[in-house]
Amino acid sequence: MRVADGKAALRSVGRPRTVDAAQASLALLLNLVRTGTATTRQELERSSELGRAVVADRLATMIELGLLREGELGQTTGGRAPRHMQFRQDAGSLLVSAIDQSSIALGIADLNGQLLVEHHEAAQLDAGPEAILDRLATIFEWLLKETEKPAPWGIGLALPGPIEKPAADFETVSVLQTLRSWQDFPFLEHLALRFGVPIFARSGVQTMTMGEAKSGGGRGLSDIIYVKLGRSIGAGVISEGHLHRGAQGAAGMIGHSRTGDELLEAIAGADAITREGAAAAEDGRSPYLAQALARYGEVSVVDIGHAAQLGDLFCVELLGRCGRMVGEALAPLVNLLNPALIVIGGVVAESGGDSLLAGIREAVYRQSHPMATRDLQIMRSQMGASSGLVGAAQVVVEELFSPSILRGWIGHGSPLLHPDFQRSMERYSEMLALKTATPTGRASP
Amino acid sequence: MSSKSLDQRQRDTATVIAGLGPHGERAVPADQIQLTAADADQARARRFSVAVVLHTTTSDWSKQELAGIAATLGLYSAALVEVVDCNFDVELQIAALNRLAGEPVDAVISIPIGNARVAAAHRSLTQSGRKLVLLDNAPTGMLPGTDYASVVSTDNFGLGQSCAAMLSAHIPQGGAAGILGYGIDFYATHEREIAFRKWMSRNRPDVTLVRERFAELDFAGQAALTMVEKTPNLSGIFAVWDVPAMKAARALARQGRDIAITTVDLGNEVAIDMARHGMIKGVGAQMPYDQGSAAARVTLAALLGLPVPPWVALAGRDVTPFDVIEAYQVIWHLPAPKAIIDSLRTTSEGQS
């Protein structure tokens, strides 16, 4: 009996069941068209190594499902001009949000990850998950209605701090467990249920890295490092075209490297800079900051950056020193990864200007191998918080169209009909119903 | 009210910049953009040429914006060589930008009409080597530094919050307020409406919000009437700018209705209505002359190669029926028209 089983198994090697084969070829062709690798029937046959009849059948299926459409005529190479196939990026939309300590950004993107509309506003993370959830839902619903965009296919979310990798597709993870008000709150499940779509979360630094690679300074480059200088300091790495997430999803926490006896972010983060600025305002070392303190009652990183730009010596020196410390933490990464570009973002970078950048360059160039820095560029981000939104959209696109997930839904025409996703939605609702049934005593904000 | 909550209220209204920039930037207030004496000398020696591309040149806002730009450029010996009136036409704007990319101008100040459709033309103007300063908003996807030098705008989020705070006084506990929204994908009116809703949900959760939209100005009056019919207990309306606000006021008056309205911008008609203690109870006003002046300074700084912030913002000014004359002078840099002064006198005599 066991022998017979073994034979059957052997025979099926390399011969997937017909349904699997159909899904696989549909997925393959869709991705070829979507990424622009091959768009005419002839190119598709060549790239996919599928026969003419199969390609014709699969394309017809996808046109019927609303995923592809016939586009313009291409260049003729003798005979009839071929027709280009087009991916319907408006078949659905993607909701994206980047949540930070003191602000939230929201947007809607098309299925190519192109941002169509965005909105940014102040919000306090420590107001608790219910308040943030409510705000996100309110604005998403408003934006969808107002701008008349197609129904969403997924949500991309950027959150501060590392985000663990889920155990399987469509599984969720707990987020922001370091904040007391967020502990045990099923944030991702709530949001997914509210909109009935799958949700994919990454750390803010990782989405910003992806955003810079897609639309910012890193466009067209396959090796970049993004560094976020805010209250915390973190780095994102794209190496040979892929975001490096690490074993647990926690890659890039360079703010935790030691500089002397201190953590880097404790001496070069926004809080440390503001603290030093306030001290200099009080004891008169910085005349500009003394004025700012008198006027606003506090000193901010923005004031310090502005002062440095106006030539306030203390602030020039402070930002330069901060830049050198960050550069010293970056140099080992440059030696290890040989990036083509380092993009510096976050509130300190936005305000810090040239003094900060000069400090970073000085340390990176001094401590890196000359070959690794031969063509290395170090620039300030131009995308601001938009990079997090563009990156979050890119995360959803990569997930929904990854061959393993795509094969599960392409036959149905929408990821919302993916059997695994539908099962996970049932699981979320059961879980939340259970939570509501047994209140934990949490007080709403 | 404790002093702390008063502080908070002031912070919540337009006295400071409440919103974030088109890419989530923190605002740099317009008055921080100043040229030093050395910068000014250098600018005067180089005699720059600047063109301006506007959605229209006939509105009060545009006239003041242009006056601010022209006066400030003139101070630094920069010539305003062309003003393009696009008449709200996307194609006209694209054609104008493409043409300017080949003309002998050093910089262009433009207000993008429509979101994504005009992005490419703006981008190619920058690629032609000219400096580009945007008014009000950057089309989605355009980046500061690469695609444009800076965006100079009013704090639209703050304007929406102000209008909510001013309208709130006229809505009874448990009442209803309406939003007269613009049915076109337009960044500034979006921001105002989002802010209005946010302020109301935070500070007046008891108020029910309803909304009607108009895609063309001529339908604004009808939209207001529809709102009143659908919601009989409606006590106030927020209109996203002054022209539809006045259309609504007139349509409501014809039906014998009197409903409190707040809106954005102190146009002449709105100012007269306020002076007569009509339906307009409050205005969050932009300062177009100051905005134009700031845009001119940012343009000159960018032309001199100085670093310019990606978002320069101006706070709006709250106007109530009690300070409409003074506000008029501040906003329009002109004495208030006689009609406004007379109306106010008549009203106050009538009251006394």
Boltz contact constraints between the chains, C-beta under 6 A:
constraints:
  - contact:
      token1: [A, 105]
      token2: [B, 24]
      max_distance: 6.0
  - contact:
      token1: [A, 115]
      token2: [B, 140]
      max_distance: 6.0
  - contact:
      token1: [A, 120]
      token2: [B, 20]
      max_distance: 6.0
  - contact:
      token1: [A, 120]
      token2: [B, 24]
      max_distance: 6.0
  - contact:
      token1: [A, 147]
      token2: [B, 185]
      max_distance: 6.0
  - contact:
      token1: [A, 302]
      token2: [B, 26]
      max_distance: 6.0
  - contact:
      token1: [A, 382]
      token2: [B, 143]
      max_distance: 6.0
  - contact:
      token1: [A, 382]
      token2: [B, 144]
      max_distance: 6.0
  - contact:
      token1: [A, 382]
      token2: [B, 145]
      max_distance: 6.0
  - contact:
      token1: [A, 382]
      token2: [B, 146]
      max_distance: 6.0
  - contact:
      token1: [A, 383]
      token2: [B, 143]
      max_distance: 6.0
  - contact:
      token1: [A, 384]
      token2: [B, 23]
      max_distance: 6.0
  - contact:
      token1: [A, 384]
      token2: [B, 24]
      max_distance: 6.0
  - contact:
      token1: [A, 384]
      token2: [B, 25]
      max_distance: 6.0
  - contact:
      token1: [A, 385]
      token2: [B, 23]
      max_distance: 6.0
  - contact:
      token1: [A, 385]
      token2: [B, 24]
      max_distance: 6.0
  - contact:
      token1: [A, 386]
      token2: [B, 23]
      max_distance: 6.0
